[in-house]
Amino acid sequence: MRYTALRRRMAEEFGEIRADTLARDHVLAALGERTVNEALEAGWEPKRVWTVLCDAFEVPPRRR
């Protein structure tokens, strides 16, 4: 998964404004106590970040 695909999926699932806020402000333990943006900057794969978000926010498997 590319970075742009992650951002598109986040916007589709959470809405553009909430997706931006989540990426910037929401710290996730499963990302090593990082935000989405920090995890990506640290080299995490976008697909893994998406999986962590889906798990944290209980996104149904059919929308993953």
Residue pairs with C-beta under 8 A, 6 or more apart in sequence:
1 45
1 46
1 47
1 50
2 46
3 40
3 46
5 46
6 40
6 46
6 47
6 49
6 50
7 19
7 23
9 50
10 19
10 22
10 23
10 36
10 50
10 53
11 19
13 19
13 57
13 59
13 63
14 22
14 57
22 35
22 36
22 53
23 35
23 36
23 37
24 35
24 36
24 37
25 35
26 35
26 36
27 33
27 34
27 35
28 34
28 35
28 36
28 39
28 52
28 53
28 56
30 52
30 55
30 56
31 38
31 39
31 44
31 49
31 52
32 39
32 42
34 42
34 44
36 49
36 53
39 49
39 52
40 46
40 49
50 64
51 64
53 59
54 63
54 64
